[in-house]
C-alpha cells in the first residue's frame, strides 16, 4: 500500500496528514504539555544541610520530559505504518519526534524522507505542503 504521512508538530499540537489510495485525511492531536519554564540559577532554597540548588528544576525537567514522551508516543501510535514520513514544524519538537521514532520498534526502519523547519501554518496550509511534498495532485 502507498501510505505516506506528513506531520507538522510543535509542543502544543500535531497535525498528522495521511495520504493513501488517493485519499488525504488530516487529524489534529492537542498536547497537554505545558510551557517550558526557565529557572534562574538562584532557584534553590537553603536548608540546614546547605542550599538545594536545582532539585525543583530537576524534578520539573523530569516531569516535562515524561509529558513530552507520552505526547510523542501518542503521535507515533496514530501514524499507522507509513512507507514514507515527512516531519516539519517551527521548533525542536520535530527533532525530538525523530529521535523518539528511532527508538520505536516497528517504525525505526521507516523512511523519514524529510525534516523541515517551517513557521506556524494553518491546517489547510499543512495539508497543501504534504500534498506538494509527496506529489499528490487533486
C-alpha positions in Angstrom: 0.0 0.0 0.0 1.2 3.5 -0.8 0.7 5.1 2.6 2.6 8.4 3.2 2.4 10.7 6.2 3.3 14.3 6.9 3.4 15.6 10.4 3.5 19.3 11.4 4.4 19.3 15.1 5.3 21.6 17.9 4.9 21.1 21.7 1.3 22.3 21.7 -0.2 20.2 18.8 0.5 17.9 16.0 -1.3 17.8 12.6 -1.0 14.4 11.0 -1.8 14.3 7.3 -2.2 10.8 5.9 -2.3 10.0 2.2 -3.1 6.6 0.8 -5.1 5.3 -2.2 -5.8 8.8 -3.4 -7.4 9.9 -0.1 -5.9 12.5 2.1 -7.0 12.9 5.8 -5.8 15.3 8.5 -6.0 14.7 12.2 -5.1 17.2 14.9 -3.7 16.0 18.3 -3.6 18.6 21.1 -0.8 18.2 23.6 -1.2 18.5 27.4 2.5 19.6 27.7 2.7 22.9 29.4 5.1 25.7 28.5 8.7 25.0 29.4 9.7 27.2 32.4 13.1 28.6 32.8 14.8 28.6 36.1 17.3 31.1 37.4 20.5 29.9 39.0 19.2 31.0 42.4 16.0 28.8 42.3 17.1 26.6 45.2 16.1 27.1 48.9 18.6 26.8 51.7 18.3 24.0 54.2 20.3 23.1 57.3 22.4 20.8 55.0 23.1 23.7 52.6 21.4 25.1 49.5 19.3 22.8 47.4 20.2 24.3 44.1 18.4 22.7 41.1 16.3 20.0 42.9 13.0 21.6 42.0 14.3 22.3 38.5 15.4 18.7 38.0 12.0 17.3 39.1 10.3 19.7 36.8 12.5 18.7 33.9 11.8 15.1 34.5 8.0 15.7 34.6 8.2 17.8 31.5 10.2 15.1 29.7 7.7 12.5 30.7 4.8 14.6 29.3 6.7 15.0 26.0 7.4 11.3 25.8 3.7 10.5 26.3 2.8 13.1 23.6 5.3 11.7 21.1 4.2 8.2 21.8 0.5 9.1 21.1 1.6 10.8 17.8 3.6 7.7 16.8 0.6 5.5 17.7 -1.6 7.5 15.3 0.9 7.2 12.4 0.0 3.7 11.4 2.6 2.0 9.2 3.7 4.6 6.7 6.2 3.8 4.0 7.3 7.5 3.9 7.3 10.2 6.5 7.8 13.9 6.4 8.2 15.8 9.7 8.1 19.6 9.8 7.4 22.4 12.3 8.8 25.6 13.8 10.8 24.3 16.8 12.7 21.4 18.3 9.7 19.1 18.6 10.3 17.7 15.1 13.8 16.7 16.0 12.6 15.2 19.3 9.9 13.2 17.5 12.5 11.9 15.0 14.7 10.8 18.0 11.6 9.1 19.6 10.8 7.4 16.3 14.3 5.9 16.2 13.6 4.2 19.5 10.2 2.9 18.4 10.0 -0.8 17.5 8.5 -1.2 14.0 8.9 2.4 13.0 12.6 2.8 13.4 13.2 1.5 9.9 10.5 3.7 8.3 11.8 6.1 5.8 11.9 9.6 7.2 12.0 11.4 3.8 12.5 14.9 5.3 12.7 17.1 8.3 12.0 20.8 7.6 11.7 23.9 9.6 8.6 25.9 8.9 6.6 28.6 10.5 3.3 28.1 12.1 0.8 27.0 9.4 -2.9 26.7 9.2 -4.3 23.2 8.8 -5.1 23.8 5.0 -1.5 25.0 4.5 -0.2 21.9 6.3 -2.3 19.6 4.0 -1.1 21.5 0.9 2.5 21.2 1.9 2.2 17.4 2.4 0.4 17.0 -0.9 3.1 19.1 -2.7 6.0 17.2 -1.0 4.6 13.8 -2.0 3.4 15.0 -5.4 -0.3 14.3 -4.7 -2.5 16.2 -7.1 -6.2 16.7 -6.9 
